[in-house]
Amino acid sequence: MRLSSTSLTAIKMFVDIGEHEPDYVSLVDIAKRKEVSKKFLEQIVILYKKAGLLIGSRGNQGGYKLAKPMHQISLKDILEISENTLFDIQVDGNLIKEITKGLDERIEEYLASITLDQLVEKQINSYSNDYCI
């Protein structure tokens, strides 16, 4: 399974927004912290606003925040917006279709079991592991 740049950047963006919940977070700040292009984030955020996962606000204190609580947003929700299909194999024959269908179902179940609050918690915990004197 390969994830697109859009998906990988979207995950970083959602984790960053989740870390700063409930405040609005500017794309400029996310771009700096995650070392990604602001222009790329602008393209990505449109997808998630249309899907109802992000709320935008204009103005001096504007930016983006989550439209739902973190525990209600799964990794599957994030990836479904940016990926056409999570498991894409061209197959011929019923046996192979059956195998890949079962695998696709397991992948979707796994991704649905990972919530944004879990990802944010792991990210925050990784900061304490990087501490050195």
C-alpha positions in Angstrom: 0.0 0.0 0.0 1.4 3.4 -1.0 0.1 6.7 0.3 0.2 9.8 -1.8 2.0 13.0 -0.8 -1.4 14.5 -0.3 -2.4 11.8 2.2 0.9 12.0 4.1 0.7 15.8 4.3 -3.0 15.7 5.3 -2.1 13.3 8.2 0.6 15.8 9.4 -1.8 18.7 9.1 -4.6 16.9 11.1 -2.2 16.0 13.8 -0.9 19.5 14.0 -4.4 20.9 14.2 -5.3 18.3 16.8 -2.3 19.3 18.9 -3.6 22.9 19.0 -7.3 22.0 19.6 -9.6 24.0 20.2 -7.8 27.0 18.6 -7.8 27.9 15.0 -4.4 27.1 13.4 -3.0 29.0 10.4 -1.6 27.2 7.4 1.5 29.4 7.7 2.2 27.9 11.2 1.5 24.3 10.1 3.7 24.8 7.0 6.6 26.0 9.2 6.2 23.3 11.9 5.7 20.4 9.4 8.1 21.7 6.8 5.6 21.6 4.0 4.5 24.1 1.4 1.7 26.5 2.4 0.4 26.4 -1.2 0.2 22.6 -1.0 -1.7 22.9 2.3 -4.1 25.3 0.7 -5.0 22.8 -1.9 -5.4 20.0 0.6 -7.5 21.9 3.1 -10.2 22.6 0.4 -10.8 18.8 0.2 -11.3 18.4 3.9 -13.5 21.5 4.3 -15.8 20.1 1.5 -15.9 16.8 3.3 -16.9 18.4 6.6 -13.8 17.5 8.6 -12.4 21.0 8.9 -13.8 24.5 9.7 -12.1 27.6 8.4 -12.2 31.1 9.8 -10.9 34.3 8.2 -9.2 37.2 9.8 -6.3 37.9 12.1 -7.0 35.0 14.4 -8.2 32.8 11.5 -7.1 29.4 10.4 -8.6 25.9 10.6 -9.8 23.7 13.3 -11.5 20.3 13.5 -15.2 20.1 12.6 -15.6 17.0 14.9 -14.0 15.9 18.2 -10.7 14.1 17.6 -12.0 10.7 18.8 -14.6 10.8 16.0 -12.1 11.3 13.2 -10.3 8.1 12.1 -7.3 7.7 9.9 -9.6 6.0 7.4 -11.7 9.2 7.3 -8.6 11.3 6.5 -7.3 8.9 3.8 -10.6 8.3 2.1 -10.7 12.0 1.1 -7.3 12.1 -0.5 -6.9 8.6 -1.9 -9.1 7.2 -4.7 -8.6 3.7 -3.3 -6.6 2.4 -0.4 -5.8 -0.9 -1.9 -5.5 -0.8 -5.7 -4.5 -4.0 -7.5 -5.6 -4.9 -11.0 -6.8 -8.5 -10.8 -8.2 -11.1 -13.1 -10.0 -14.1 -11.7 -12.4 -14.7 -8.8 -9.9 -16.2 -6.4 -7.6 -13.2 -6.6 -10.5 -10.8 -6.3 -11.7 -12.6 -3.2 -8.2 -12.4 -1.6 -7.8 -8.7 -2.3 -11.3 -7.9 -1.2 -10.6 -9.5 2.1 -7.3 -7.7 2.5 -8.9 -4.4 1.6 -11.6 -5.0 4.3 -8.9 -5.7 6.9 -6.9 -2.6 5.9 -10.1 -0.4 6.2 -10.9 -1.9 9.6 -7.4 -1.2 10.9 -7.4 2.4 9.6 -10.9 3.0 11.1 -9.6 1.8 14.5 -6.9 4.5 14.6 -8.4 7.8 15.7 -6.9 11.3 15.5 -6.7 11.6 19.3 -4.5 8.5 19.4 -2.2 10.0 16.7 -2.0 13.3 18.5 -1.1 11.5 21.8 1.6 9.5 20.0 3.0 12.7 18.5 3.0 14.5 21.9 4.7 11.5 23.5 7.4 11.5 20.8 8.4 15.0 21.9 9.3 13.8 25.4 11.3 10.9 23.9 13.4 13.4 22.0 14.6 15.2 25.1 18.3 15.3 25.7 20.7 17.4 27.8 
